[in-house]
């Protein structure tokens, strides 16, 4: 048995026998002689390529995942493996991609269909011929991974490399006989160091004498091993052990909802499957929902979106979440920037300067002129731009970044500018009812104006609300698209090119949609806005639940929380923290909970403090966060969800730091609670024992049991909290 497979077996057994209140699904013990766990020690898993000229094969592998290609008589993926579990991902051979050009479909590579679609028969592959009419393999090249776009680093972040470390493999194809003259295709794979992750995209270049229209494409066609095997069709299928995601994403606050290009379909050729109706969703296609239907001019090239495929090596929720969070930290490292920010609801320069002074005094790093502030980032009035440049200069002089809010979608412009509903031929029926088309003249001017405002004022941040939600547009008069079929692709390119422009200039992006892979920094952690009109004591507990639930798939830095210092969504005096000094206990509860979670909140109001006592509390929690910033920004292990009836808590872990863990425990009841609290410390990388101290107190050594858990005594009075540093 391979060492990696042995590790997974031991992990499964440990999870099965684990017990206690500490949610031990997050304890994943290794064993003597097992391969290192890549979530703790990723250094040994380097991407490499092995070419076997006699067999005509290429293999890319990093010790955690591998993909093998046969090059003769045609190029095709013939093996795809999760090496950590020693399991095959692939069950049948399909083309590397598929194009529809000028109305005709062309496979890219691939072999003639075999009789068996349940598993790949290696011995019979050599007897299979090239797929007729397919683009023909010409050559390959390898190299390091290149950055997808520029990232100007201006803030504290985790410090991960950009571009990520790993290997690029490019397979080049020529057109088939009788196919589009001069049209070439490159299939580009990237294999990343230190994690079971591979990406794929295609580039179509036109070396011919005339334009061609790319009506549609499939950049990945994967006949995968089914995740479940049932005779009758269930209401829902078990999810695959392969997370698939692309940067063609919109109108979503989670990776599952953002999967616009990921289609798990039945495979009609898989006739030996158990499901009687052949409905098992085990054929992956990565393609845009519509189009792109774009013209490629002579000498030009078209590049698809990128699809990432992450192989899970366990079924427990925490480990899968950690794997996903590691993926985002690797391929979107700007999402680890986590500035301390405030939401100001005024655009009066004098008010702004006074709040900038408070931010500088308290240690806040960013000020956002929020919705309701009256800021107009679409203005081109020279006097208006000069006014806010003066404000920005003042903020920068105090060491505070400044930015503003702009609403894009979910508003009506006019009949000439709004997206046209293909069902009615009129505006209306968009994701938000009415919404502007980004490729209308108004849409193109909007982006020019926002860029102009950012450049002329020197603003450091854009909070972009109602980002492009994926609306299609049937207009034939908008200058940026021909009609319905190309409208989604061109609008997506417009918004993502803009976000990449911002990323290259170091402009921070708060975007309440899943645009991380195109350059955005932060999304809403996940809360219901009207809950902020509930009584103050409810807001704190619900906020704790929102953070706990929102960090299963997001790192703390990837989601913002909310603290309404003034009335928000109604609720009156019982819901409002202002005057701050009169409700300092609730203000401090929010500050402590957010900073100890590593989650930045939008503190929305006109001031951060109103008295010296209030200022002292704000400064206390800012200082604590900055002292332990590295570990507080690290991933969260979910120990117990807040329920208002008992202790609850989380555990930050990072084996690469000196402080390898930081646990936080809350008593949200009205009684004192004493309890031995179990800390699952496997992902800290510690073995044998751990030194643990409460707050800034003295350290005490605690033994770790066979499942790498430590038990510490916790005694908290009503409404109290405690934090513990693990070294």
PEFEN-V661294 format. One record per run of one state. SS is the DSSP state (H for helix, E for strand, - for the rest). FROM is the first residue (numbers start at 1). TO is the last residue. Records with the same first field share a line. If there is no record, write none. Layout:
SS = FROM-TO ; FROM-TO
//
This chain:
- = 1-2 ; 18-23 ; 27-41 ; 45-47 ; 53-56 ; 62-64 ; 71-75 ; 83-86 ; 89-89 ; 93-96 ; 102-103 ; 109-110 ; 112-121 ; 126-129 ; 131-134 ; 145-165 ; 175-182 ; 193-196 ; 207-211 ; 219-219 ; 225-241 ; 247-261 ; 267-280 ; 287-293 ; 297-300 ; 304-306 ; 312-316 ; 332-332 ; 337-340 ; 345-348 ; 363-365 ; 370-381 ; 398-400 ; 408-417 ; 419-419 ; 421-426 ; 428-429 ; 431-432 ; 434-435 ; 437-440 ; 458-460 ; 466-486 ; 506-507 ; 512-515 ; 519-521 ; 525-528 ; 534-535 ; 551-555 ; 565-571 ; 576-579 ; 598-600 ; 606-611 ; 628-628 ; 633-634 ; 641-646 ; 654-660 ; 668-672 ; 681-681 ; 685-688 ; 695-698 ; 704-708 ; 717-720 ; 727-727
H = 3-17 ; 24-26 ; 42-44 ; 122-125 ; 317-331 ; 333-336 ; 349-362 ; 382-397 ; 441-457 ; 487-505 ; 516-518 ; 529-533 ; 536-550 ; 556-558 ; 572-575 ; 580-597 ; 612-627 ; 629-632 ; 682-684
E = 48-52 ; 57-61 ; 65-70 ; 76-82 ; 87-88 ; 90-92 ; 97-101 ; 104-108 ; 111-111 ; 130-130 ; 135-144 ; 166-174 ; 183-192 ; 197-206 ; 212-218 ; 220-224 ; 242-246 ; 262-266 ; 281-286 ; 294-296 ; 301-303 ; 307-311 ; 341-344 ; 366-369 ; 401-407 ; 418-418 ; 420-420 ; 427-427 ; 430-430 ; 433-433 ; 436-436 ; 461-465 ; 508-511 ; 522-524 ; 559-564 ; 601-605 ; 635-640 ; 647-653 ; 661-667 ; 673-680 ; 689-694 ; 699-703 ; 709-716 ; 721-726
//
